[in-house]
Amino acid sequence: MAPVNQSVVTMFILQRFVDDPRVQDVLFCLFFALFVAAIAGNGLIIATIHSSPNLHTPMYFFLVNLALMDVICTVTVLPKVLQSLVAENSISYGGCLTQMFVFSWVLGSELLLFSAMAYDRYLAICRPLHYGTLMSGRVCVALATFVWFTGAFNSLVLTCLMLPLSFCGPNLITHFFCEIPSVLILSCSPTFINDIMTVIADMFLTGLNFLLTMTSYGFIISSILRIRSAEGKKRAFSTCSAHLVVVTLYYSTVLYTYVRPALGTAGFLDKLIAVLYTTVTPSLNPLIYTLRNKEFKTSFKKLISLLRTLSLEMNSKSNG
């Protein structure tokens, strides 16, 4: 008998988050608010840093990259989530692979970027005299290029490994978007190589980077404790604690998601965990990274003032 081809399934159905219509309405409002917050917040971060020469430093350069990744992640995942709450949410085989590739690219790149940001903070706090040399503009661009390229290469490998698989039914993905672990479950072909490569990639991108990040912050905390000034300690801890909160939340949830299939699925809990790193984190990053940053808030106020002035000038010209 001829082997089953993956073209047997040309369309996947993404499972609804919940079936209760009243809960769906509440979730739609919540996810829509998070969508707007993520796009607007990260967009304002990019615009503020781009328009403020005093923010053209390595820390803000990496923050722009993080904001851009969060925007891509939000646009890739949330529209389908919102659609699933108001109608049947189907996605083509090609669309599923595309969503999987883009999301995995951003996910892997963001994990690597956290390590680069931790290294930047380590140099700024532990080796301030050599910071300008060790973290020059050329080094920043090289690190960012490595982050984006490595994330893309990892995603390309994992996505290409999906191509030989056969999908002959069922076509219901028990998740709210196309993610590698949830799609692999539907394959009619053996997925041993895919499972192994997914776990290896996750251990490298999540486990190793988490270790590197924690090592950097170990040196940072040790250096902060040697600061005599109480104000200096408070300022340093304020900057680093926000980053640690984001890193811990992101790494732990991603590691859980990509290692969990080997232990069995947890159903609704898997969806809740996925919401944290696909929706909540991109929405909160703008607040976490800028809320206590006086330098950024000053530049942001200048940008708002400039936009307000331009708006008044345009209105006066149109009225005249």
C-alpha positions as CSV (number, residue, x, y, z in Angstrom):
1,M,0.0,0.0,0.0
2,A,1.3,3.5,-0.8
3,P,2.5,5.5,2.1
4,V,0.2,8.2,3.5
5,N,1.3,11.7,2.4
6,Q,1.1,14.8,4.7
7,S,-1.2,16.3,2.0
8,V,-4.0,14.1,3.4
9,V,-4.5,16.9,6.0
10,T,-4.4,20.3,4.4
11,M,-6.2,22.2,7.2
12,F,-5.8,22.1,11.0
13,I,-8.4,23.2,13.6
14,L,-7.0,25.1,16.5
15,Q,-8.8,24.3,19.7
16,R,-10.8,27.0,21.5
17,F,-9.4,28.2,24.8
18,V,-12.8,27.6,26.5
19,D,-16.3,26.6,25.3
20,D,-18.4,28.8,27.7
21,P,-19.6,31.8,25.6
22,R,-19.5,34.1,28.6
23,V,-16.0,33.2,29.5
24,Q,-15.0,33.6,25.8
25,D,-16.3,37.2,25.9
26,V,-14.2,38.0,29.0
27,L,-11.1,36.3,27.5
28,F,-11.6,38.2,24.2
29,C,-11.5,41.5,26.0
30,L,-8.5,40.5,28.1
31,F,-6.5,39.2,25.1
32,F,-7.4,42.2,23.0
33,A,-6.2,44.5,25.8
34,L,-3.0,42.5,26.1
35,F,-2.6,42.7,22.3
36,V,-3.0,46.5,22.3
37,A,-0.7,46.9,25.3
38,A,2.0,44.8,23.7
39,I,1.9,46.6,20.3
40,A,1.6,50.1,21.8
41,G,4.0,49.6,24.6
42,N,6.8,48.0,22.6
43,G,6.1,50.4,19.7
44,L,6.6,53.4,22.1
45,I,9.8,51.9,23.4
46,I,11.2,51.6,19.9
47,A,10.1,55.1,18.9
48,T,11.4,56.7,22.2
49,I,14.8,55.1,21.9
50,H,15.1,55.9,18.2
51,S,14.3,59.6,18.7
52,S,16.5,60.1,21.8
53,P,20.3,60.3,21.1
54,N,21.0,60.0,24.9
55,L,19.4,56.5,24.8
56,H,21.7,55.2,22.0
57,T,23.6,53.0,24.3
58,P,24.1,49.2,24.3
59,M,21.4,48.6,27.0
60,Y,18.8,50.4,25.0
61,F,20.0,48.9,21.7
62,F,19.3,45.4,23.1
63,L,16.0,46.7,24.5
64,V,14.9,47.7,21.0
65,N,15.7,44.2,19.8
66,L,13.6,42.8,22.6
67,A,10.7,45.1,21.9
68,L,10.8,44.1,18.2
69,M,10.8,40.4,19.1
70,D,7.8,41.0,21.4
71,V,5.9,42.8,18.6
72,I,6.6,39.9,16.1
73,C,5.5,37.3,18.8
74,T,2.3,39.2,19.5
75,V,1.3,39.6,15.8
76,T,2.1,36.0,15.1
77,V,0.1,34.4,17.9
78,L,-2.6,36.7,19.3
79,P,-4.8,37.3,16.1
80,K,-5.5,33.6,15.9
81,V,-6.2,33.5,19.6
82,L,-8.8,36.3,19.2
83,Q,-10.3,34.6,16.2
84,S,-10.7,31.3,18.1
85,L,-12.9,33.2,20.7
86,V,-15.4,34.4,18.2
87,A,-15.4,31.7,15.4
88,E,-14.0,28.4,14.4
89,N,-10.3,28.8,14.1
90,S,-8.8,26.9,11.2
91,I,-5.3,27.2,9.7
92,S,-3.8,25.8,6.6
93,Y,-0.9,23.3,6.7
94,G,1.4,25.9,5.2
95,G,0.1,28.6,7.5
96,C,0.7,26.4,10.5
97,L,4.3,25.7,9.4
98,T,4.8,29.5,8.9
99,Q,3.4,30.4,12.3
100,M,5.5,27.6,13.8
101,F,8.7,28.9,12.1
102,V,8.2,32.6,13.0
103,F,7.2,31.9,16.6
104,S,10.1,29.4,17.1
105,W,12.5,32.0,15.6
106,V,11.4,34.8,17.9
107,L,11.3,32.4,20.9
108,G,14.8,31.1,20.4
109,S,16.2,34.6,19.6
110,E,14.6,36.1,22.7
111,L,16.2,33.4,24.9
112,L,19.6,34.2,23.4
113,L,19.0,37.9,23.8
114,F,18.4,37.6,27.5
115,S,22.0,36.2,27.8
116,A,23.3,39.1,25.8
117,M,21.5,41.6,28.0
118,A,22.8,39.9,31.1
119,Y,26.4,40.0,29.7
120,D,25.9,43.8,29.0
121,R,24.8,44.4,32.6
122,Y,27.7,42.3,33.9
123,L,30.2,44.5,32.0
124,A,28.5,47.7,33.0
125,I,28.5,46.9,36.7
126,C,31.5,44.6,37.2
127,R,33.9,46.1,34.6
128,P,32.8,49.8,34.2
129,L,36.3,51.0,33.2
130,H,36.4,48.7,30.2
131,Y,32.7,48.8,29.3
132,G,33.1,51.2,26.4
133,T,35.7,49.0,24.7
134,L,34.2,45.6,25.5
135,M,30.7,46.7,24.5
136,S,31.3,48.9,21.5
137,G,28.8,49.5,18.7
138,R,30.4,46.9,16.6
139,V,30.2,44.3,19.3
140,C,26.5,45.1,19.9
141,V,25.7,44.6,16.3
142,A,27.7,41.4,16.2
143,L,25.8,40.0,19.2
144,A,22.4,41.1,17.8
145,T,23.2,39.4,14.5
146,F,24.3,36.2,16.2
147,V,21.1,36.2,18.3
148,W,18.7,36.7,15.3
149,F,20.7,34.3,13.0
150,T,21.0,31.5,15.6
151,G,17.3,31.8,16.4
152,A,16.4,31.6,12.7
153,F,18.7,28.6,12.1
154,N,17.3,26.7,15.0
155,S,13.7,27.4,13.9
156,L,14.5,26.4,10.3
157,V,16.0,23.1,11.4
158,L,13.0,22.2,13.6
159,T,10.5,23.3,11.0
160,C,12.2,21.4,8.2
161,L,12.1,18.3,10.3
162,M,8.3,18.6,10.2
163,L,8.1,18.4,6.4
164,P,8.7,14.6,6.0
165,L,6.0,13.8,8.6
166,S,2.6,12.5,7.6
167,F,-0.6,14.0,9.0
168,C,-3.6,11.7,8.1
169,G,-6.0,12.7,10.9
170,P,-7.2,13.8,13.3
171,N,-6.5,17.5,12.5
172,L,-7.5,19.1,15.8
173,I,-4.6,20.8,17.5
174,T,-5.2,20.9,21.2
175,H,-3.7,24.3,21.5
176,F,-4.5,27.9,20.6
177,F,-1.7,28.2,18.0
178,C,0.7,26.0,16.0
179,E,3.6,25.1,18.3
180,I,6.0,22.2,17.7
181,P,5.0,20.0,20.7
182,S,1.2,20.3,20.0
183,V,1.6,19.6,16.3
184,L,3.9,16.6,16.7
185,I,1.2,14.7,18.6
186,L,-1.0,14.6,15.4
187,S,1.6,13.1,13.2
188,C,1.0,9.6,11.8
189,S,4.8,9.1,11.3
190,P,7.4,8.4,13.9
191,T,8.5,11.6,15.6
192,F,11.5,10.3,17.6
193,I,14.0,12.5,15.8
194,N,11.7,15.5,16.1
195,D,11.2,14.9,19.8
196,I,15.0,14.5,20.4
197,M,15.9,17.6,18.4
198,T,13.2,19.7,20.1
199,V,14.5,18.7,23.6
200,I,18.1,19.3,22.6
201,A,17.3,22.7,21.2
202,D,15.3,23.6,24.3
203,M,18.1,22.5,26.6
204,F,20.6,24.5,24.6
205,L,18.6,27.6,24.2
206,T,16.8,27.5,27.5
207,G,19.0,25.5,29.9
208,L,22.4,26.8,28.8
209,N,21.3,30.4,28.4
210,F,19.6,30.4,31.7
211,L,22.8,29.1,33.3
212,L,24.9,31.8,31.5
213,T,22.4,34.5,32.6
214,M,22.3,33.4,36.2
215,T,26.1,33.2,36.2
216,S,26.3,36.8,35.0
217,Y,23.8,37.9,37.6
218,G,25.8,36.0,40.3
219,F,28.8,38.2,39.5
220,I,26.6,41.3,39.3
221,I,25.0,40.7,42.7
222,S,28.4,40.0,44.3
223,S,29.7,43.3,42.8
224,I,26.6,45.2,44.0
225,L,27.1,43.9,47.6
226,R,30.5,45.5,47.6
227,I,29.1,48.9,46.8
228,R,29.4,51.1,49.9
229,S,26.7,53.6,48.9
230,A,23.2,52.6,49.9
231,E,21.7,54.6,47.0
232,G,24.1,52.9,44.6
233,K,23.1,49.5,45.8
234,K,19.4,50.4,45.5
235,R,19.8,51.7,41.9
236,A,21.8,48.7,40.8
237,F,19.3,46.2,42.3
238,S,16.4,48.1,40.9
239,T,17.8,47.7,37.3
240,C,18.7,44.0,37.7
241,S,15.7,42.8,39.6
242,A,13.3,43.6,36.8
243,H,15.4,41.7,34.3
244,L,15.6,38.7,36.7
245,V,11.8,38.6,37.0
246,V,11.4,38.5,33.2
247,V,14.2,36.0,32.7
248,T,12.9,33.6,35.4
249,L,9.3,33.7,34.1
250,Y,10.3,33.3,30.5
251,Y,12.9,30.5,30.8
252,S,10.9,28.4,33.3
253,T,7.7,28.5,31.2
254,V,9.5,27.7,27.9
255,L,11.5,24.9,29.5
256,Y,8.2,23.4,30.9
257,T,6.4,23.6,27.5
258,Y,9.1,21.9,25.4
259,V,10.1,19.2,27.9
260,R,6.6,18.4,29.1
261,P,5.5,16.3,26.0
262,A,8.1,13.7,27.0
263,L,6.2,13.4,30.3
264,G,2.7,13.6,28.9
265,T,0.3,16.5,28.4
266,A,-1.3,18.5,31.1
267,G,-4.1,19.9,28.9
268,F,-5.5,23.2,30.1
269,L,-2.4,23.9,32.2
270,D,-0.2,23.7,29.1
271,K,-2.4,26.5,27.6
272,L,-2.1,28.7,30.7
273,I,1.7,28.3,30.7
274,A,1.9,29.2,27.0
275,V,-0.2,32.3,27.6
276,L,2.6,33.5,30.0
277,Y,5.4,33.6,27.4
278,T,3.3,34.3,24.3
279,T,1.0,37.0,25.6
280,V,1.6,38.2,29.2
281,T,5.4,38.7,29.0
282,P,5.4,40.7,25.7
283,S,2.7,43.0,27.3
284,L,4.6,43.4,30.6
285,N,8.1,43.9,29.2
286,P,7.6,47.6,28.4
287,L,6.4,48.3,32.0
288,I,9.1,46.1,33.7
289,Y,12.0,47.6,31.7
290,T,10.9,51.3,31.8
291,L,8.8,51.8,34.9
292,R,11.8,52.6,37.2
293,N,14.0,54.0,34.5
294,K,14.1,57.8,35.0
295,E,16.3,58.3,31.9
296,F,13.8,56.6,29.7
297,K,10.8,58.3,31.3
298,T,12.4,61.7,30.6
299,S,13.0,60.9,27.0
300,F,9.4,59.5,26.7
301,K,7.9,62.7,28.0
302,K,9.9,64.7,25.5
303,L,8.6,62.5,22.7
304,I,5.0,62.9,23.8
305,S,5.5,66.6,24.1
306,L,7.0,66.7,20.6
307,L,4.1,64.7,19.2
308,R,1.6,66.9,20.9
309,T,3.2,70.0,19.4
310,L,3.2,68.5,15.9
311,S,-0.4,67.5,16.3
312,L,-1.4,71.1,17.3
313,E,0.6,72.5,14.4
314,M,-1.2,70.2,12.0
315,N,-4.6,71.1,13.4
316,S,-3.9,74.8,13.2
317,K,-2.8,74.4,9.5
318,S,-5.9,72.4,8.6
319,N,-8.2,74.9,10.4
320,G,-6.4,77.8,8.7
